[in-house]
Amino acid sequence: MHTADRTGEAALHWHAYAKTGDEVYSLPLPYGSHLDGDLWLQMPRDWIAATFDDEDAADQWLKEQLALYPPGNIAEQGYANATLYTRWQLTRERHKTVWADYRDRHGREVVRLLVPCPRPSAPGASRKTPPECPETRRSAGPLPG
Ligand SMILES: [Zn+2]
């Protein structure tokens, strides 16, 4: 539940998603779209691992996740980018989904996302209506499949 700001719009927050190993391979998302924040907001509400109202907490969560699942190779792009740019993105590119996607030292695929919400329409975006906040949607269905 989020408080509305004075304009009546829900304040910006981030929904965190975390899938590892077999959970990643069984995602009901087209593989090339598995880092698309719009799609994750439409997944069942209980997929939300946490919700953060400020970038400090969101940044801290992702740092902890990366520490819990050490990479096989710290130079892997989907890990290195997350370690280098998460803070910057949360602060400076607030409409963008922050993600990590890499193999951990046990060979498991690790996918972590911080999806900003409500989703603003990025300039030039083709979609017309951003997905609504999943935490206001009370009728989320069961897991697909
Ligand atoms: Zn939300």
Backbone and ligand atoms as CSV (ligand in chain L), in Angstrom:
chain,resi,resn,atom,element,x,y,z
A,1,MET,N,N,0.847,-1.188,0.000
A,1,MET,CA,C,0.000,0.000,0.000
A,1,MET,C,C,0.880,1.235,0.000
A,2,HIS,N,N,0.539,2.182,-0.840
A,2,HIS,CA,C,1.376,3.363,-0.947
A,2,HIS,C,C,0.535,4.614,-0.761
A,3,THR,N,N,1.138,5.568,-0.127
A,3,THR,CA,C,0.426,6.809,0.091
A,3,THR,C,C,0.484,7.655,-1.171
A,4,ALA,N,N,-0.529,8.389,-1.397
A,4,ALA,CA,C,-0.551,9.283,-2.549
A,4,ALA,C,C,0.124,10.594,-2.161
A,5,ASP,N,N,0.766,11.206,-3.124
A,5,ASP,CA,C,1.347,12.516,-2.822
A,5,ASP,C,C,0.285,13.590,-3.022
A,6,ARG,N,N,0.696,14.819,-2.921
A,6,ARG,CA,C,-0.279,15.897,-2.932
A,6,ARG,C,C,-0.989,16.077,-4.272
A,7,THR,N,N,-0.386,15.565,-5.338
A,7,THR,CA,C,-1.039,15.684,-6.631
A,7,THR,C,C,-2.084,14.595,-6.839
A,8,GLY,N,N,-2.154,13.652,-5.910
A,8,GLY,CA,C,-3.107,12.566,-6.054
A,8,GLY,C,C,-2.537,11.398,-6.822
A,9,GLU,N,N,-1.333,11.537,-7.345
A,9,GLU,CA,C,-0.699,10.429,-8.049
A,9,GLU,C,C,0.082,9.595,-7.045
A,10,ALA,N,N,0.116,8.303,-7.275
A,10,ALA,CA,C,0.913,7.437,-6.397
A,10,ALA,C,C,2.375,7.841,-6.507
A,11,ALA,N,N,3.053,7.852,-5.387
A,11,ALA,CA,C,4.464,8.217,-5.379
A,11,ALA,C,C,5.284,7.113,-6.036
A,12,LEU,N,N,6.378,7.536,-6.653
A,12,LEU,CA,C,7.255,6.566,-7.302
A,12,LEU,C,C,7.796,5.561,-6.289
A,13,HIS,N,N,7.759,4.311,-6.662
A,13,HIS,CA,C,8.329,3.256,-5.826
A,13,HIS,C,C,8.841,2.170,-6.757
A,14,TRP,N,N,9.509,1.180,-6.195
A,14,TRP,CA,C,10.077,0.108,-7.016
A,14,TRP,C,C,9.581,-1.234,-6.497
A,15,HIS,N,N,9.138,-2.082,-7.422
A,15,HIS,CA,C,8.798,-3.453,-7.082
A,15,HIS,C,C,9.992,-4.342,-7.442
A,16,ALA,N,N,10.408,-5.140,-6.483
A,16,ALA,CA,C,11.554,-6.017,-6.687
A,16,ALA,C,C,11.077,-7.420,-7.041
A,17,TYR,N,N,11.753,-8.013,-8.007
A,17,TYR,CA,C,11.462,-9.382,-8.418
A,17,TYR,C,C,12.748,-10.185,-8.378
A,18,ALA,N,N,12.635,-11.447,-7.987
A,18,ALA,CA,C,13.817,-12.289,-7.834
A,18,ALA,C,C,13.484,-13.706,-8.286
A,19,LYS,N,N,14.166,-14.156,-9.313
A,19,LYS,CA,C,14.002,-15.534,-9.794
A,19,LYS,C,C,15.386,-16.117,-10.009
A,20,THR,N,N,15.508,-17.403,-9.686
A,20,THR,CA,C,16.814,-18.056,-9.735
A,20,THR,C,C,16.687,-19.451,-10.330
A,21,GLY,N,N,17.620,-19.812,-11.183
A,21,GLY,CA,C,17.715,-21.171,-11.708
A,21,GLY,C,C,16.465,-21.604,-12.452
A,22,ASP,N,N,15.868,-22.728,-12.027
A,22,ASP,CA,C,14.704,-23.273,-12.724
A,22,ASP,C,C,13.558,-22.278,-12.793
A,23,GLU,N,N,13.451,-21.413,-11.795
A,23,GLU,CA,C,12.388,-20.401,-11.822
A,23,GLU,C,C,12.537,-19.494,-13.042
A,24,VAL,N,N,13.777,-19.237,-13.416
A,24,VAL,CA,C,14.008,-18.378,-14.576
A,24,VAL,C,C,13.593,-19.098,-15.852
A,25,TYR,N,N,13.953,-20.398,-15.938
A,25,TYR,CA,C,13.682,-21.126,-17.178
A,25,TYR,C,C,12.204,-21.380,-17.371
A,26,SER,N,N,11.422,-21.332,-16.301
A,26,SER,CA,C,9.989,-21.588,-16.439
A,26,SER,C,C,9.155,-20.309,-16.430
A,27,LEU,N,N,9.805,-19.173,-16.574
A,27,LEU,CA,C,9.045,-17.926,-16.621
A,27,LEU,C,C,8.095,-17.921,-17.814
A,28,PRO,N,N,6.850,-17.465,-17.597
A,28,PRO,CA,C,5.899,-17.412,-18.708
A,28,PRO,C,C,6.077,-16.138,-19.531
A,29,LEU,N,N,7.330,-15.804,-19.795
A,29,LEU,CA,C,7.639,-14.597,-20.569
A,29,LEU,C,C,8.469,-15.017,-21.773
A,30,PRO,N,N,8.257,-14.373,-22.900
A,30,PRO,CA,C,9.132,-14.662,-24.038
A,30,PRO,C,C,10.574,-14.422,-23.607
A,31,TYR,N,N,11.492,-15.316,-23.960
A,31,TYR,CA,C,12.835,-15.211,-23.412
A,31,TYR,C,C,13.447,-13.836,-23.632
A,32,GLY,N,N,13.298,-13.301,-24.814
A,32,GLY,CA,C,13.889,-11.990,-25.084
A,32,GLY,C,C,13.245,-10.864,-24.311
A,33,SER,N,N,12.120,-11.147,-23.649
A,33,SER,CA,C,11.389,-10.108,-22.920
A,33,SER,C,C,11.504,-10.271,-21.419
A,34,HIS,N,N,12.393,-11.130,-20.969
A,34,HIS,CA,C,12.368,-11.472,-19.547
A,34,HIS,C,C,12.949,-10.380,-18.651
A,35,LEU,N,N,13.383,-9.261,-19.260
A,35,LEU,CA,C,13.831,-8.132,-18.445
A,35,LEU,C,C,12.954,-6.908,-18.677
A,36,ASP,N,N,11.783,-7.137,-19.252
A,36,ASP,CA,C,10.851,-6.047,-19.543
A,36,ASP,C,C,9.980,-5.778,-18.313
A,37,GLY,N,N,10.219,-4.652,-17.678
A,37,GLY,CA,C,9.510,-4.343,-16.440
A,37,GLY,C,C,8.003,-4.317,-16.595
A,38,ASP,N,N,7.519,-3.852,-17.743
A,38,ASP,CA,C,6.075,-3.821,-17.970
A,38,ASP,C,C,5.462,-5.204,-17.788
A,39,LEU,N,N,6.142,-6.207,-18.312
A,39,LEU,CA,C,5.599,-7.566,-18.240
A,39,LEU,C,C,5.595,-8.077,-16.806
A,40,TRP,N,N,6.627,-7.758,-16.065
A,40,TRP,CA,C,6.691,-8.238,-14.677
A,40,TRP,C,C,5.589,-7.625,-13.822
A,41,LEU,N,N,5.244,-6.372,-14.093
A,41,LEU,CA,C,4.171,-5.757,-13.304
A,41,LEU,C,C,2.832,-6.448,-13.547
A,42,GLN,N,N,2.737,-7.183,-14.643
A,42,GLN,CA,C,1.483,-7.877,-14.946
A,42,GLN,C,C,1.478,-9.320,-14.434
A,43,MET,N,N,2.575,-9.718,-13.831
A,43,MET,CA,C,2.643,-11.064,-13.254
A,43,MET,C,C,1.904,-11.067,-11.911
A,44,PRO,N,N,1.607,-12.269,-11.390
A,44,PRO,CA,C,0.860,-12.330,-10.123
A,44,PRO,C,C,1.536,-11.519,-9.020
A,45,ARG,N,N,0.696,-10.950,-8.194
A,45,ARG,CA,C,1.185,-10.032,-7.176
A,45,ARG,C,C,2.173,-10.695,-6.215
A,46,ASP,N,N,1.985,-11.990,-5.967
A,46,ASP,CA,C,2.880,-12.636,-5.000
A,46,ASP,C,C,4.274,-12.889,-5.580
A,47,TRP,N,N,4.502,-12.512,-6.815
A,47,TRP,CA,C,5.851,-12.554,-7.351
A,47,TRP,C,C,6.696,-11.394,-6.815
A,48,ILE,N,N,6.059,-10.394,-6.266
A,48,ILE,CA,C,6.809,-9.227,-5.779
A,48,ILE,C,C,7.573,-9.635,-4.521
A,49,ALA,N,N,8.889,-9.533,-4.615
A,49,ALA,CA,C,9.724,-9.935,-3.480
A,49,ALA,C,C,9.753,-8.848,-2.419
A,50,ALA,N,N,9.659,-7.608,-2.847
A,50,ALA,CA,C,9.688,-6.480,-1.928
A,50,ALA,C,C,9.294,-5.242,-2.708
A,51,THR,N,N,8.863,-4.214,-1.979
A,51,THR,CA,C,8.553,-2.931,-2.595
A,51,THR,C,C,9.271,-1.848,-1.804
A,52,PHE,N,N,9.896,-0.944,-2.529
A,52,PHE,CA,C,10.701,0.091,-1.880
A,52,PHE,C,C,10.217,1.470,-2.293
A,53,ASP,N,N,10.170,2.362,-1.325
A,53,ASP,CA,C,9.724,3.715,-1.581
A,53,ASP,C,C,10.867,4.678,-1.853
A,54,ASP,N,N,12.083,4.227,-1.637
A,54,ASP,CA,C,13.196,5.129,-1.933
A,54,ASP,C,C,14.351,4.348,-2.543
A,55,GLU,N,N,15.177,5.069,-3.266
A,55,GLU,CA,C,16.239,4.417,-4.029
A,55,GLU,C,C,17.319,3.822,-3.131
A,56,ASP,N,N,17.484,4.364,-1.934
A,56,ASP,CA,C,18.486,3.793,-1.029
A,56,ASP,C,C,18.139,2.354,-0.671
A,57,ALA,N,N,16.879,2.145,-0.321
A,57,ALA,CA,C,16.448,0.801,0.064
A,57,ALA,C,C,16.483,-0.143,-1.130
A,58,ALA,N,N,16.090,0.354,-2.287
A,58,ALA,CA,C,16.117,-0.474,-3.493
A,58,ALA,C,C,17.550,-0.863,-3.837
A,59,ASP,N,N,18.430,0.099,-3.769
A,59,ASP,CA,C,19.848,-0.144,-4.058
A,59,ASP,C,C,20.420,-1.174,-3.083
A,60,GLN,N,N,20.077,-1.020,-1.821
A,60,GLN,CA,C,20.570,-1.935,-0.797
A,60,GLN,C,C,20.084,-3.363,-1.044
A,61,TRP,N,N,18.824,-3.488,-1.420
A,61,TRP,CA,C,18.274,-4.819,-1.704
A,61,TRP,C,C,19.045,-5.514,-2.823
A,62,LEU,N,N,19.277,-4.786,-3.914
A,62,LEU,CA,C,19.970,-5.425,-5.027
A,62,LEU,C,C,21.402,-5.785,-4.645
A,63,LYS,N,N,22.048,-4.925,-3.902
A,63,LYS,CA,C,23.402,-5.236,-3.423
A,63,LYS,C,C,23.410,-6.533,-2.609
A,64,GLU,N,N,22.425,-6.671,-1.741
A,64,GLU,CA,C,22.336,-7.872,-0.913
A,64,GLU,C,C,22.097,-9.108,-1.766
A,65,GLN,N,N,21.241,-8.970,-2.772
A,65,GLN,CA,C,20.970,-10.100,-3.662
A,65,GLN,C,C,22.227,-10.527,-4.411
A,66,LEU,N,N,22.966,-9.566,-4.898
A,66,LEU,CA,C,24.196,-9.883,-5.633
A,66,LEU,C,C,25.211,-10.546,-4.707
A,67,ALA,N,N,25.212,-10.139,-3.443
A,67,ALA,CA,C,26.143,-10.743,-2.479
A,67,ALA,C,C,25.707,-12.160,-2.108
A,68,LEU,N,N,24.387,-12.381,-2.060
A,68,LEU,CA,C,23.868,-13.709,-1.722
A,68,LEU,C,C,24.110,-14.715,-2.844
A,69,TYR,N,N,24.170,-14.218,-4.076
A,69,TYR,CA,C,24.363,-15.070,-5.242
A,69,TYR,C,C,25.595,-14.605,-6.001
A,70,PRO,N,N,26.771,-14.940,-5.475
A,70,PRO,CA,C,28.000,-14.459,-6.113
A,70,PRO,C,C,28.106,-15.007,-7.538
A,71,PRO,N,N,28.599,-14.197,-8.439
A,71,PRO,CA,C,28.666,-14.611,-9.838
A,71,PRO,C,C,29.800,-15.601,-10.079
A,72,GLY,N,N,29.648,-16.387,-11.138
A,72,GLY,CA,C,30.761,-17.219,-11.562
A,72,GLY,C,C,31.889,-16.362,-12.109
A,73,ASN,N,N,31.510,-15.252,-12.711
A,73,ASN,CA,C,32.479,-14.371,-13.349
A,73,ASN,C,C,32.039,-12.932,-13.113
A,74,ILE,N,N,32.812,-12.205,-12.317
A,74,ILE,CA,C,32.376,-10.842,-11.965
A,74,ILE,C,C,32.368,-9.911,-13.158
A,75,ALA,N,N,32.995,-10.340,-14.263
A,75,ALA,CA,C,33.008,-9.489,-15.458
A,75,ALA,C,C,31.794,-9.724,-16.344
A,76,GLU,N,N,30.965,-10.720,-15.991
A,76,GLU,CA,C,29.775,-10.950,-16.816
A,76,GLU,C,C,28.935,-9.678,-16.836
A,77,GLN,N,N,28.518,-9.317,-18.040
A,77,GLN,CA,C,27.908,-8.002,-18.219
A,77,GLN,C,C,26.676,-7.785,-17.336
A,78,GLY,N,N,25.823,-8.800,-17.251
A,78,GLY,CA,C,24.589,-8.657,-16.493
A,78,GLY,C,C,24.810,-8.560,-14.993
A,79,TYR,N,N,26.007,-8.871,-14.566
A,79,TYR,CA,C,26.383,-8.683,-13.166
A,79,TYR,C,C,27.155,-7.370,-12.993
A,80,ALA,N,N,28.140,-7.177,-13.840
A,80,ALA,CA,C,28.993,-5.993,-13.726
A,80,ALA,C,C,28.183,-4.710,-13.876
A,81,ASN,N,N,27.263,-4.693,-14.837
A,81,ASN,CA,C,26.453,-3.486,-15.023
A,81,ASN,C,C,25.640,-3.172,-13.776
A,82,ALA,N,N,25.096,-4.216,-13.166
A,82,ALA,CA,C,24.275,-3.997,-11.972
A,82,ALA,C,C,25.118,-3.443,-10.828
A,83,THR,N,N,26.333,-3.951,-10.692
A,83,THR,CA,C,27.170,-3.458,-9.595
A,83,THR,C,C,27.610,-2.023,-9.848
A,84,LEU,N,N,27.791,-1.677,-11.108
A,84,LEU,CA,C,28.330,-0.352,-11.426
A,84,LEU,C,C,27.256,0.724,-11.535
A,85,TYR,N,N,26.092,0.373,-12.070
A,85,TYR,CA,C,25.160,1.409,-12.498
A,85,TYR,C,C,23.839,1.460,-11.757
A,86,THR,N,N,23.580,0.520,-10.841
A,86,THR,CA,C,22.274,0.499,-10.178
A,86,THR,C,C,21.971,1.821,-9.492
A,87,ARG,N,N,22.892,2.282,-8.718
A,87,ARG,CA,C,22.659,3.519,-7.969
A,87,ARG,C,C,22.390,4.691,-8.918
A,88,TRP,N,N,23.207,4.763,-9.941
A,88,TRP,CA,C,23.076,5.852,-10.911
A,88,TRP,C,C,21.716,5.787,-11.585
A,89,GLN,N,N,21.326,4.580,-11.993
A,89,GLN,CA,C,20.045,4.436,-12.678
A,89,GLN,C,C,18.874,4.776,-11.770
A,90,LEU,N,N,18.939,4.313,-10.538
A,90,LEU,CA,C,17.834,4.582,-9.611
A,90,LEU,C,C,17.667,6.080,-9.378
A,91,THR,N,N,18.771,6.793,-9.432
A,91,THR,CA,C,18.738,8.219,-9.153
A,91,THR,C,C,18.481,9.053,-10.402
A,92,ARG,N,N,19.071,8.636,-11.524
A,92,ARG,CA,C,19.076,9.490,-12.704
A,92,ARG,C,C,18.179,9.025,-13.839
A,93,GLU,N,N,17.867,7.755,-13.870
A,93,GLU,CA,C,17.002,7.232,-14.936
A,93,GLU,C,C,15.848,6.502,-14.279
A,94,ARG,N,N,15.046,7.263,-13.581
A,94,ARG,CA,C,14.075,6.674,-12.670
A,94,ARG,C,C,12.931,5.958,-13.361
A,95,HIS,N,N,12.768,6.187,-14.657
A,95,HIS,CA,C,11.687,5.490,-15.363
A,95,HIS,C,C,12.134,4.130,-15.879
A,96,LYS,N,N,13.417,3.800,-15.715
A,96,LYS,CA,C,13.932,2.561,-16.295
A,96,LYS,C,C,13.998,1.429,-15.269
A,97,THR,N,N,13.698,0.244,-15.750
A,97,THR,CA,C,13.848,-0.949,-14.917
A,97,THR,C,C,15.331,-1.239,-14.713
A,98,VAL,N,N,15.702,-1.434,-13.463
A,98,VAL,CA,C,17.067,-1.826,-13.122
A,98,VAL,C,C,17.093,-3.345,-13.021
A,99,TRP,N,N,18.113,-3.960,-13.607
A,99,TRP,CA,C,18.129,-5.413,-13.562
A,99,TRP,C,C,19.538,-5.968,-13.441
A,100,ALA,N,N,19.593,-7.182,-12.924
A,100,ALA,CA,C,20.805,-8.003,-12.951
A,100,ALA,C,C,20.404,-9.334,-13.563
A,101,ASP,N,N,21.252,-9.890,-14.401
A,101,ASP,CA,C,20.958,-11.159,-15.074
A,101,ASP,C,C,22.289,-11.820,-15.380
A,102,TYR,N,N,22.593,-12.893,-14.639
A,102,TYR,CA,C,23.915,-13.510,-14.779
A,102,TYR,C,C,23.869,-14.932,-14.226
A,103,ARG,N,N,24.971,-15.649,-14.396
A,103,ARG,CA,C,25.080,-16.979,-13.806
A,103,ARG,C,C,25.888,-16.887,-12.524
A,104,ASP,N,N,25.344,-17.532,-11.493
A,104,ASP,CA,C,26.091,-17.504,-10.236
A,104,ASP,C,C,27.178,-18.577,-10.263
A,105,ARG,N,N,27.905,-18.704,-9.185
A,105,ARG,CA,C,29.052,-19.613,-9.194
A,105,ARG,C,C,28.649,-21.076,-9.246
A,106,HIS,N,N,27.341,-21.346,-9.060
A,106,HIS,CA,C,26.845,-22.710,-9.208
A,106,HIS,C,C,26.228,-22.926,-10.588
A,107,GLY,N,N,26.344,-21.941,-11.447
A,107,GLY,CA,C,25.826,-22.070,-12.800
A,107,GLY,C,C,24.349,-21.759,-12.944
A,108,ARG,N,N,23.736,-21.262,-11.874
A,108,ARG,CA,C,22.314,-20.932,-11.939
A,108,ARG,C,C,22.127,-19.540,-12.532
A,109,GLU,N,N,21.093,-19.394,-13.352
A,109,GLU,CA,C,20.796,-18.061,-13.848
A,109,GLU,C,C,20.090,-17.278,-12.755
A,110,VAL,N,N,20.552,-16.067,-12.524
A,110,VAL,CA,C,20.010,-15.192,-11.493
A,110,VAL,C,C,19.399,-13.970,-12.183
A,111,VAL,N,N,18.115,-13.756,-11.949
A,111,VAL,CA,C,17.439,-12.589,-12.513
A,111,VAL,C,C,16.861,-11.771,-11.370
A,112,ARG,N,N,17.245,-10.528,-11.301
A,112,ARG,CA,C,16.740,-9.611,-10.279
A,112,ARG,C,C,16.322,-8.321,-10.976
A,113,LEU,N,N,15.137,-7.822,-10.612
A,113,LEU,CA,C,14.668,-6.583,-11.211
A,113,LEU,C,C,14.148,-5.632,-10.154
A,114,LEU,N,N,14.330,-4.361,-10.423
A,114,LEU,CA,C,13.691,-3.290,-9.666
A,114,LEU,C,C,12.886,-2.491,-10.689
A,115,VAL,N,N,11.564,-2.665,-10.637
A,115,VAL,CA,C,10.700,-2.057,-11.647
A,115,VAL,C,C,10.058,-0.803,-11.063
A,116,PRO,N,N,10.340,0.360,-11.635
A,116,PRO,CA,C,9.732,1.582,-11.129
A,116,PRO,C,C,8.231,1.581,-11.388
A,117,CYS,N,N,7.498,2.143,-10.449
A,117,CYS,CA,C,6.038,2.107,-10.510
A,117,CYS,C,C,5.516,3.340,-9.787
A,118,PRO,N,N,4.480,4.013,-10.241
A,118,PRO,CA,C,3.791,3.706,-11.496
A,118,PRO,C,C,4.705,3.919,-12.687
A,119,ARG,N,N,4.464,3.134,-13.741
A,119,ARG,CA,C,5.307,3.185,-14.914
A,119,ARG,C,C,4.978,4.420,-15.734
A,120,PRO,N,N,5.890,5.351,-15.801
A,120,PRO,CA,C,5.630,6.479,-16.703
A,120,PRO,C,C,5.835,6.009,-18.134
A,121,SER,N,N,5.160,6.637,-19.056
A,121,SER,CA,C,5.437,6.349,-20.452
A,121,SER,C,C,6.722,7.059,-20.824
A,122,ALA,N,N,7.711,6.302,-21.245
A,122,ALA,CA,C,8.959,6.913,-21.675
A,122,ALA,C,C,8.695,7.711,-22.945
A,123,PRO,N,N,9.469,8.771,-23.159
A,123,PRO,CA,C,9.271,9.556,-24.380
A,123,PRO,C,C,9.388,8.667,-25.605
A,124,GLY,N,N,8.422,8.743,-26.470
A,124,GLY,CA,C,8.474,7.959,-27.693
A,124,GLY,C,C,8.048,6.517,-27.527
A,125,ALA,N,N,7.628,6.149,-26.338
A,125,ALA,CA,C,7.219,4.761,-26.123
A,125,ALA,C,C,5.982,4.457,-26.968
A,126,SER,N,N,5.920,3.237,-27.470
A,126,SER,CA,C,4.804,2.902,-28.350
A,126,SER,C,C,3.558,2.545,-27.550
A,127,ARG,N,N,3.742,2.047,-26.336
A,127,ARG,CA,C,2.550,1.656,-25.592
A,127,ARG,C,C,1.797,2.891,-25.125
A,128,LYS,N,N,0.506,2.739,-24.994
A,128,LYS,CA,C,-0.336,3.877,-24.653
A,128,LYS,C,C,-0.582,3.944,-23.151
A,129,THR,N,N,-0.853,2.826,-22.556
A,129,THR,CA,C,-1.210,2.822,-21.143
A,129,THR,C,C,-0.224,1.966,-20.353
A,130,PRO,N,N,0.547,2.585,-19.479
A,130,PRO,CA,C,1.459,1.782,-18.662
A,130,PRO,C,C,0.663,0.849,-17.757
A,131,PRO,N,N,1.237,-0.291,-17.404
A,131,PRO,CA,C,0.537,-1.195,-16.493
A,131,PRO,C,C,0.247,-0.505,-15.157
A,132,GLU,N,N,-0.852,-0.874,-14.570
A,132,GLU,CA,C,-1.169,-0.299,-13.269
A,132,GLU,C,C,-0.316,-0.948,-12.185
A,133,CYS,N,N,-0.300,-0.307,-11.025
A,133,CYS,CA,C,0.466,-0.845,-9.904
A,133,CYS,C,C,-0.130,-2.179,-9.480
A,134,PRO,N,N,0.672,-3.233,-9.442
A,134,PRO,CA,C,0.123,-4.556,-9.071
A,134,PRO,C,C,-0.369,-4.611,-7.634
A,135,GLU,N,N,0.103,-3.709,-6.803
A,135,GLU,CA,C,-0.330,-3.772,-5.408
A,135,GLU,C,C,-1.689,-3.118,-5.198
A,136,THR,N,N,-2.220,-2.497,-6.214
A,136,THR,CA,C,-3.585,-2.005,-6.102
A,136,THR,C,C,-4.557,-2.964,-6.780
A,137,ARG,N,N,-4.004,-3.978,-7.456
A,137,ARG,CA,C,-4.843,-4.916,-8.177
A,137,ARG,C,C,-5.123,-6.106,-7.268
A,138,ARG,N,N,-6.335,-6.187,-6.796
A,138,ARG,CA,C,-6.661,-7.188,-5.776
A,138,ARG,C,C,-7.053,-8.519,-6.359
A,139,SER,N,N,-7.250,-8.606,-7.656
A,139,SER,CA,C,-7.788,-9.827,-8.228
A,139,SER,C,C,-6.743,-10.586,-9.037
A,140,ALA,N,N,-5.480,-10.487,-8.600
A,140,ALA,CA,C,-4.430,-11.200,-9.334
A,140,ALA,C,C,-4.729,-12.689,-9.340
A,141,GLY,N,N,-4.589,-13.271,-10.482
A,141,GLY,CA,C,-4.929,-14.682,-10.649
A,141,GLY,C,C,-3.829,-15.600,-10.149
A,142,PRO,N,N,-4.050,-16.892,-10.268
A,142,PRO,CA,C,-3.025,-17.859,-9.868
A,142,PRO,C,C,-1.853,-17.821,-10.836
A,143,LEU,N,N,-0.786,-18.486,-10.489
A,143,LEU,CA,C,0.373,-18.552,-11.359
A,143,LEU,C,C,-0.021,-19.105,-12.724
A,144,PRO,N,N,0.447,-18.469,-13.788
A,144,PRO,CA,C,0.142,-19.020,-15.114
A,144,PRO,C,C,0.748,-20.413,-15.269
A,145,GLY,N,N,0.120,-21.218,-16.049
A,145,GLY,CA,C,0.644,-22.557,-16.310
A,145,GLY,C,C,0.334,-23.464,-15.164
L,1,ZN,ZN,ZN,3.467,-0.188,-7.706
